[in-house]
Amino acid sequence: MEYTISKTNRNGIILCSFFLILFILISGLLFLINTPAKIDIVERLIRNVIYLILFGYLMLAFFQYFRHYKRTILQGSILIIFIMELILKSTLFSDIFESTWKIVGLLSVSSIWIVATIVLIFGLIRNEAKVYPGMHSIRNYAISSFLIYVFSTTYPFYLNPINPLHTLHLIGLTSAIPFIFTIIFAMKLKLKE
């Protein structure tokens, strides 16, 4: 039985994706235009909460989609990816841990995110996963997220940036690309009668 979605939920996925694209582009461009001398932790916290609410809605949509097709490994991967994003966004600017422990924790969380994303990609590349509508879009979302992460963490080896902070924020603007595939995902789903 093919997965169906209500028009309200499909519009919610499209709106969340659209707002995430705008959110990433506007906040990234504003940072490049007017680089603050000091990062306001409250402002960063509010931005992270908004991001996580919108991102969480998309991950919930993916989770329900995989649950319908009884893809427990893919469900687990999506859940782990969301939890790791939650941890990364909540600990990014906290001074709870000492710097060494914070680095070890962030590296561990990033490693778990990478493994979960790779499992999601390989699970979606399998032949039987190609039958269902929307699986290609989720696969493209996962691949683009992974490639952007790899490039953003290794760009100093390829480029010799004059201003590493501006270069990192320019690369950060590309993190809006995966959300284009979530819009495509929503458009491919069959609506409930």
C-alpha atoms as an extended CHARMM CRD file, in Angstrom:
* protein
*
       193  EXT
         1         1  MET       CA              0.0000000000        0.0000000000        0.0000000000  PROA      1               0.0000000000
         2         2  GLU       CA              1.4200000000        3.3680000000       -1.0460000000  PROA      2               0.0000000000
         3         3  TYR       CA              2.1250000000        6.0030000000        1.5740000000  PROA      3               0.0000000000
         4         4  THR       CA             -0.3570000000        8.8700000000        1.5580000000  PROA      4               0.0000000000
         5         5  ILE       CA             -0.1970000000       12.1820000000        3.3330000000  PROA      5               0.0000000000
         6         6  SER       CA             -2.7600000000       14.8460000000        4.1230000000  PROA      6               0.0000000000
         7         7  LYS       CA             -2.5700000000       18.1290000000        2.2640000000  PROA      7               0.0000000000
         8         8  THR       CA             -1.9300000000       19.9260000000        5.5650000000  PROA      8               0.0000000000
         9         9  ASN       CA              1.0750000000       17.7200000000        6.3900000000  PROA      9               0.0000000000
        10        10  ARG       CA              2.4600000000       18.0580000000        2.8670000000  PROA      10              0.0000000000
        11        11  ASN       CA              2.1190000000       21.8300000000        3.0530000000  PROA      11              0.0000000000
        12        12  GLY       CA              3.7990000000       21.7040000000        6.4800000000  PROA      12              0.0000000000
        13        13  ILE       CA              6.8010000000       19.8710000000        5.0060000000  PROA      13              0.0000000000
        14        14  ILE       CA              7.0350000000       22.3580000000        2.1490000000  PROA      14              0.0000000000
        15        15  LEU       CA              6.7240000000       25.3720000000        4.4620000000  PROA      15              0.0000000000
        16        16  CYS       CA              9.2770000000       24.0190000000        6.9440000000  PROA      16              0.0000000000
        17        17  SER       CA             11.7070000000       23.3160000000        4.1110000000  PROA      17              0.0000000000
        18        18  PHE       CA             11.1390000000       26.7460000000        2.5930000000  PROA      18              0.0000000000
        19        19  PHE       CA             11.5880000000       28.4810000000        5.9490000000  PROA      19              0.0000000000
        20        20  LEU       CA             14.7710000000       26.4940000000        6.6580000000  PROA      20              0.0000000000
        21        21  ILE       CA             16.2120000000       27.5340000000        3.2900000000  PROA      21              0.0000000000
        22        22  LEU       CA             15.3280000000       31.1730000000        3.9790000000  PROA      22              0.0000000000
        23        23  PHE       CA             16.5720000000       30.9230000000        7.5570000000  PROA      23              0.0000000000
        24        24  ILE       CA             19.9810000000       29.5740000000        6.4860000000  PROA      24              0.0000000000
        25        25  LEU       CA             20.3820000000       32.0400000000        3.6300000000  PROA      25              0.0000000000
        26        26  ILE       CA             19.2400000000       35.1350000000        5.5160000000  PROA      26              0.0000000000
        27        27  SER       CA             21.1740000000       34.4120000000        8.7150000000  PROA      27              0.0000000000
        28        28  GLY       CA             24.2920000000       33.4820000000        6.7270000000  PROA      28              0.0000000000
        29        29  LEU       CA             24.1410000000       36.5420000000        4.4900000000  PROA      29              0.0000000000
        30        30  LEU       CA             23.4420000000       38.8780000000        7.4020000000  PROA      30              0.0000000000
        31        31  PHE       CA             26.4540000000       37.4520000000        9.2040000000  PROA      31              0.0000000000
        32        32  LEU       CA             28.6410000000       38.0200000000        6.1400000000  PROA      32              0.0000000000
        33        33  ILE       CA             27.3950000000       41.5800000000        5.6730000000  PROA      33              0.0000000000
        34        34  ASN       CA             27.6900000000       42.5770000000        9.3140000000  PROA      34              0.0000000000
        35        35  THR       CA             30.0680000000       40.2740000000       11.1940000000  PROA      35              0.0000000000
        36        36  PRO       CA             29.3940000000       40.7900000000       14.8890000000  PROA      36              0.0000000000
        37        37  ALA       CA             32.3090000000       41.4210000000       17.2020000000  PROA      37              0.0000000000
        38        38  LYS       CA             30.7010000000       39.1660000000       19.8010000000  PROA      38              0.0000000000
        39        39  ILE       CA             28.1880000000       36.3490000000       19.3410000000  PROA      39              0.0000000000
        40        40  ASP       CA             25.1040000000       36.8740000000       21.4760000000  PROA      40              0.0000000000
        41        41  ILE       CA             24.3300000000       33.5380000000       23.1500000000  PROA      41              0.0000000000
        42        42  VAL       CA             20.6280000000       34.3080000000       23.6150000000  PROA      42              0.0000000000
        43        43  GLU       CA             20.2400000000       35.2030000000       19.9420000000  PROA      43              0.0000000000
        44        44  ARG       CA             22.0880000000       32.0210000000       18.9370000000  PROA      44              0.0000000000
        45        45  LEU       CA             19.8900000000       29.9680000000       21.2620000000  PROA      45              0.0000000000
        46        46  ILE       CA             16.6950000000       31.4080000000       19.7600000000  PROA      46              0.0000000000
        47        47  ARG       CA             17.9760000000       30.7350000000       16.2290000000  PROA      47              0.0000000000
        48        48  ASN       CA             18.9050000000       27.1630000000       17.1490000000  PROA      48              0.0000000000
        49        49  VAL       CA             15.4850000000       26.5190000000       18.7050000000  PROA      49              0.0000000000
        50        50  ILE       CA             13.7170000000       27.7920000000       15.5820000000  PROA      50              0.0000000000
        51        51  TYR       CA             15.9790000000       25.6460000000       13.3990000000  PROA      51              0.0000000000
        52        52  LEU       CA             15.3940000000       22.5440000000       15.5330000000  PROA      52              0.0000000000
        53        53  ILE       CA             11.5970000000       22.9490000000       15.5020000000  PROA      53              0.0000000000
        54        54  LEU       CA             11.5160000000       23.1640000000       11.7070000000  PROA      54              0.0000000000
        55        55  PHE       CA             14.1400000000       20.4340000000       11.2720000000  PROA      55              0.0000000000
        56        56  GLY       CA             12.3340000000       18.2040000000       13.7720000000  PROA      56              0.0000000000
        57        57  TYR       CA              9.1010000000       18.4570000000       11.7880000000  PROA      57              0.0000000000
        58        58  LEU       CA             10.9170000000       17.2610000000        8.6620000000  PROA      58              0.0000000000
        59        59  MET       CA             12.5930000000       14.3930000000       10.5010000000  PROA      59              0.0000000000
        60        60  LEU       CA              9.2150000000       13.3870000000       11.9440000000  PROA      60              0.0000000000
        61        61  ALA       CA              7.8020000000       13.2960000000        8.4050000000  PROA      61              0.0000000000
        62        62  PHE       CA             10.6870000000       11.0570000000        7.2830000000  PROA      62              0.0000000000
        63        63  PHE       CA             10.2560000000        8.8660000000       10.3700000000  PROA      63              0.0000000000
        64        64  GLN       CA              6.5260000000        8.3480000000        9.6680000000  PROA      64              0.0000000000
        65        65  TYR       CA              7.2940000000        7.6420000000        6.0100000000  PROA      65              0.0000000000
        66        66  PHE       CA              9.7890000000        4.9130000000        6.9090000000  PROA      66              0.0000000000
        67        67  ARG       CA              7.4650000000        3.5050000000        9.5760000000  PROA      67              0.0000000000
        68        68  HSD       CA              4.7460000000        3.0820000000        6.9470000000  PROA      68              0.0000000000
        69        69  TYR       CA              7.1070000000        1.0090000000        4.7980000000  PROA      69              0.0000000000
        70        70  LYS       CA              8.4510000000       -0.8550000000        7.8690000000  PROA      70              0.0000000000
        71        71  ARG       CA             12.0540000000        0.3130000000        7.4020000000  PROA      71              0.0000000000
        72        72  THR       CA             13.2370000000        0.1170000000       11.0050000000  PROA      72              0.0000000000
        73        73  ILE       CA             16.9190000000        0.7100000000       10.2230000000  PROA      73              0.0000000000
        74        74  LEU       CA             16.0700000000        3.8510000000        8.2850000000  PROA      74              0.0000000000
        75        75  GLN       CA             13.7480000000        4.9630000000       11.0980000000  PROA      75              0.0000000000
        76        76  GLY       CA             16.5940000000        4.4960000000       13.5470000000  PROA      76              0.0000000000
        77        77  SER       CA             18.9790000000        6.4460000000       11.3170000000  PROA      77              0.0000000000
        78        78  ILE       CA             16.5700000000        9.3840000000       11.0720000000  PROA      78              0.0000000000
        79        79  LEU       CA             16.0240000000        9.3490000000       14.8380000000  PROA      79              0.0000000000
        80        80  ILE       CA             19.7830000000        9.2880000000       15.5130000000  PROA      80              0.0000000000
        81        81  ILE       CA             20.3990000000       12.0990000000       13.0110000000  PROA      81              0.0000000000
        82        82  PHE       CA             17.7920000000       14.2580000000       14.7530000000  PROA      82              0.0000000000
        83        83  ILE       CA             19.1810000000       13.5200000000       18.2290000000  PROA      83              0.0000000000
        84        84  MET       CA             22.7230000000       14.3290000000       17.0900000000  PROA      84              0.0000000000
        85        85  GLU       CA             21.5360000000       17.6150000000       15.5090000000  PROA      85              0.0000000000
        86        86  LEU       CA             19.7690000000       18.4090000000       18.7680000000  PROA      86              0.0000000000
        87        87  ILE       CA             22.9500000000       17.7670000000       20.7520000000  PROA      87              0.0000000000
        88        88  LEU       CA             25.1320000000       19.7250000000       18.3150000000  PROA      88              0.0000000000
        89        89  LYS       CA             22.8180000000       22.7350000000       18.3090000000  PROA      89              0.0000000000
        90        90  SER       CA             22.3540000000       22.7120000000       22.0870000000  PROA      90              0.0000000000
        91        91  THR       CA             26.0460000000       22.3530000000       22.9800000000  PROA      91              0.0000000000
        92        92  LEU       CA             27.5390000000       24.5420000000       20.2860000000  PROA      92              0.0000000000
        93        93  PHE       CA             28.0040000000       27.5960000000       22.4680000000  PROA      93              0.0000000000
        94        94  SER       CA             27.7080000000       26.1790000000       25.9650000000  PROA      94              0.0000000000
        95        95  ASP       CA             30.4830000000       26.5370000000       28.4970000000  PROA      95              0.0000000000
        96        96  ILE       CA             29.3060000000       23.5920000000       30.5650000000  PROA      96              0.0000000000
        97        97  PHE       CA             32.2930000000       21.3930000000       29.7590000000  PROA      97              0.0000000000
        98        98  GLU       CA             35.9530000000       22.1630000000       29.6670000000  PROA      98              0.0000000000
        99        99  SER       CA             37.2930000000       22.6960000000       26.1840000000  PROA      99              0.0000000000
       100       100  THR       CA             38.9240000000       19.2420000000       25.8990000000  PROA      100             0.0000000000
       101       101  TRP       CA             35.7770000000       17.4040000000       26.9470000000  PROA      101             0.0000000000
       102       102  LYS       CA             33.6470000000       19.6110000000       24.7460000000  PROA      102             0.0000000000
       103       103  ILE       CA             35.8200000000       18.8180000000       21.7080000000  PROA      103             0.0000000000
       104       104  VAL       CA             35.7370000000       15.0840000000       22.4510000000  PROA      104             0.0000000000
       105       105  GLY       CA             31.9620000000       15.2140000000       22.8930000000  PROA      105             0.0000000000
       106       106  LEU       CA             31.3980000000       17.1650000000       19.6900000000  PROA      106             0.0000000000
       107       107  LEU       CA             33.6930000000       14.8320000000       17.7410000000  PROA      107             0.0000000000
       108       108  SER       CA             31.8010000000       11.8290000000       19.1220000000  PROA      108             0.0000000000
       109       109  VAL       CA             28.4240000000       13.3130000000       18.2310000000  PROA      109             0.0000000000
       110       110  SER       CA             29.6710000000       14.2410000000       14.7560000000  PROA      110             0.0000000000
       111       111  SER       CA             30.9980000000       10.7080000000       14.2370000000  PROA      111             0.0000000000
       112       112  ILE       CA             27.6550000000        9.1910000000       15.2370000000  PROA      112             0.0000000000
       113       113  TRP       CA             25.8750000000       11.6170000000       12.8600000000  PROA      113             0.0000000000
       114       114  ILE       CA             28.1910000000       10.5540000000       10.0220000000  PROA      114             0.0000000000
       115       115  VAL       CA             27.5950000000        6.8420000000       10.6500000000  PROA      115             0.0000000000
       116       116  ALA       CA             23.8070000000        7.3290000000       10.8340000000  PROA      116             0.0000000000
       117       117  THR       CA             23.8420000000        9.3270000000        7.5980000000  PROA      117             0.0000000000
       118       118  ILE       CA             25.9420000000        6.6980000000        5.8140000000  PROA      118             0.0000000000
       119       119  VAL       CA             23.5460000000        3.9580000000        7.0040000000  PROA      119             0.0000000000
       120       120  LEU       CA             20.6380000000        6.0530000000        5.7110000000  PROA      120             0.0000000000
       121       121  ILE       CA             22.3310000000        6.5360000000        2.3280000000  PROA      121             0.0000000000
       122       122  PHE       CA             23.1590000000        2.8510000000        1.8760000000  PROA      122             0.0000000000
       123       123  GLY       CA             19.7180000000        1.8130000000        3.0680000000  PROA      123             0.0000000000
       124       124  LEU       CA             18.1510000000        4.0570000000        0.4500000000  PROA      124             0.0000000000
       125       125  ILE       CA             20.4550000000        2.9170000000       -2.3530000000  PROA      125             0.0000000000
       126       126  ARG       CA             19.2270000000       -0.6700000000       -2.1100000000  PROA      126             0.0000000000
       127       127  ASN       CA             17.2060000000       -1.8160000000       -5.1290000000  PROA      127             0.0000000000
       128       128  GLU       CA             13.9210000000       -2.4190000000       -3.3180000000  PROA      128             0.0000000000
       129       129  ALA       CA             13.9940000000        1.0890000000       -1.8310000000  PROA      129             0.0000000000
       130       130  LYS       CA             13.8020000000        2.5730000000       -5.3350000000  PROA      130             0.0000000000
       131       131  VAL       CA             10.2210000000        1.3600000000       -5.7930000000  PROA      131             0.0000000000
       132       132  TYR       CA              8.6000000000        3.8270000000       -3.3950000000  PROA      132             0.0000000000
       133       133  PRO       CA              8.0170000000        7.4760000000       -4.2940000000  PROA      133             0.0000000000
       134       134  GLY       CA             10.0000000000        9.8850000000       -2.1900000000  PROA      134             0.0000000000
       135       135  MET       CA             12.8940000000        7.5400000000       -1.4010000000  PROA      135             0.0000000000
       136       136  HSD       CA             15.0690000000        9.1740000000       -4.0920000000  PROA      136             0.0000000000
       137       137  SER       CA             14.4890000000       12.5960000000       -2.5710000000  PROA      137             0.0000000000
       138       138  ILE       CA             15.3910000000       11.4190000000        0.9250000000  PROA      138             0.0000000000
       139       139  ARG       CA             18.4890000000        9.7210000000       -0.4860000000  PROA      139             0.0000000000
       140       140  ASN       CA             19.4940000000       12.9390000000       -2.2660000000  PROA      140             0.0000000000
       141       141  TYR       CA             18.8570000000       14.8600000000        0.9550000000  PROA      141             0.0000000000
       142       142  ALA       CA             21.1600000000       12.5090000000        2.8830000000  PROA      142             0.0000000000
       143       143  ILE       CA             23.8900000000       12.5130000000        0.2190000000  PROA      143             0.0000000000
       144       144  SER       CA             23.9180000000       16.3060000000       -0.0910000000  PROA      144             0.0000000000
       145       145  SER       CA             23.9830000000       16.7180000000        3.7070000000  PROA      145             0.0000000000
       146       146  PHE       CA             26.8980000000       14.3180000000        3.9540000000  PROA      146             0.0000000000
       147       147  LEU       CA             28.8590000000       15.9630000000        1.1210000000  PROA      147             0.0000000000
       148       148  ILE       CA             28.3310000000       19.4420000000        2.5610000000  PROA      148             0.0000000000
       149       149  TYR       CA             29.4960000000       18.2210000000        5.9740000000  PROA      149             0.0000000000
       150       150  VAL       CA             32.6230000000       16.6280000000        4.4960000000  PROA      150             0.0000000000
       151       151  PHE       CA             33.4380000000       19.7210000000        2.4400000000  PROA      151             0.0000000000
       152       152  SER       CA             32.8290000000       22.1360000000        5.3160000000  PROA      152             0.0000000000
       153       153  THR       CA             35.1570000000       20.1910000000        7.5990000000  PROA      153             0.0000000000
       154       154  THR       CA             37.9300000000       19.6910000000        5.0290000000  PROA      154             0.0000000000
       155       155  TYR       CA             37.8860000000       22.9510000000        3.0440000000  PROA      155             0.0000000000
       156       156  PRO       CA             41.1270000000       24.3100000000        4.6160000000  PROA      156             0.0000000000
       157       157  PHE       CA             42.9800000000       21.4610000000        2.8650000000  PROA      157             0.0000000000
       158       158  TYR       CA             41.5810000000       22.4400000000       -0.5600000000  PROA      158             0.0000000000
       159       159  LEU       CA             41.3770000000       26.2110000000       -0.1890000000  PROA      159             0.0000000000
       160       160  ASN       CA             43.7020000000       28.6900000000        1.3870000000  PROA      160             0.0000000000
       161       161  PRO       CA             41.1260000000       31.1480000000        2.7300000000  PROA      161             0.0000000000
       162       162  ILE       CA             42.1890000000       34.6820000000        3.5270000000  PROA      162             0.0000000000
       163       163  ASN       CA             39.3790000000       35.0000000000        6.0510000000  PROA      163             0.0000000000
       164       164  PRO       CA             38.4820000000       31.4950000000        7.3150000000  PROA      164             0.0000000000
       165       165  LEU       CA             35.3720000000       32.7120000000        9.1690000000  PROA      165             0.0000000000
       166       166  HSD       CA             33.8420000000       34.2830000000        6.0520000000  PROA      166             0.0000000000
       167       167  THR       CA             34.7590000000       31.2220000000        3.9760000000  PROA      167             0.0000000000
       168       168  LEU       CA             33.1500000000       28.9290000000        6.5330000000  PROA      168             0.0000000000
       169       169  HSD       CA             29.9570000000       31.0030000000        6.4640000000  PROA      169             0.0000000000
       170       170  LEU       CA             29.8910000000       30.9630000000        2.6660000000  PROA      170             0.0000000000
       171       171  ILE       CA             30.1470000000       27.1820000000        2.7930000000  PROA      171             0.0000000000
       172       172  GLY       CA             27.4600000000       27.2170000000        5.4980000000  PROA      172             0.0000000000
       173       173  LEU       CA             25.0980000000       28.8290000000        2.9940000000  PROA      173             0.0000000000
       174       174  THR       CA             25.2580000000       25.6080000000        0.9720000000  PROA      174             0.0000000000
       175       175  SER       CA             23.6080000000       23.7780000000        3.8750000000  PROA      175             0.0000000000
       176       176  ALA       CA             20.3110000000       25.0720000000        2.4800000000  PROA      176             0.0000000000
       177       177  ILE       CA             20.6490000000       22.7480000000       -0.5470000000  PROA      177             0.0000000000
       178       178  PRO       CA             19.4430000000       19.5250000000        1.1570000000  PROA      178             0.0000000000
       179       179  PHE       CA             16.1340000000       21.1540000000        2.0360000000  PROA      179             0.0000000000
       180       180  ILE       CA             15.3480000000       21.5480000000       -1.6620000000  PROA      180             0.0000000000
       181       181  PHE       CA             15.1120000000       17.7410000000       -1.7310000000  PROA      181             0.0000000000
       182       182  THR       CA             12.6500000000       17.7460000000        1.1710000000  PROA      182             0.0000000000
       183       183  ILE       CA             10.3620000000       19.9660000000       -0.9110000000  PROA      183             0.0000000000
       184       184  ILE       CA             10.6910000000       17.5000000000       -3.7990000000  PROA      184             0.0000000000
       185       185  PHE       CA              9.9580000000       14.6700000000       -1.3500000000  PROA      185             0.0000000000
       186       186  ALA       CA              6.7110000000       16.3320000000       -0.2810000000  PROA      186             0.0000000000
       187       187  MET       CA              5.6510000000       16.9520000000       -3.8580000000  PROA      187             0.0000000000
       188       188  LYS       CA              6.1210000000       13.2740000000       -4.7840000000  PROA      188             0.0000000000
       189       189  LEU       CA              3.8700000000       11.9590000000       -2.0410000000  PROA      189             0.0000000000
       190       190  LYS       CA              0.3350000000       10.9230000000       -2.8450000000  PROA      190             0.0000000000
       191       191  LEU       CA             -2.3690000000       12.9490000000       -1.1060000000  PROA      191             0.0000000000
       192       192  LYS       CA             -5.1020000000       11.3190000000        0.9460000000  PROA      192             0.0000000000
       193       193  GLU       CA             -8.5330000000       11.3110000000       -0.6550000000  PROA      193             0.0000000000
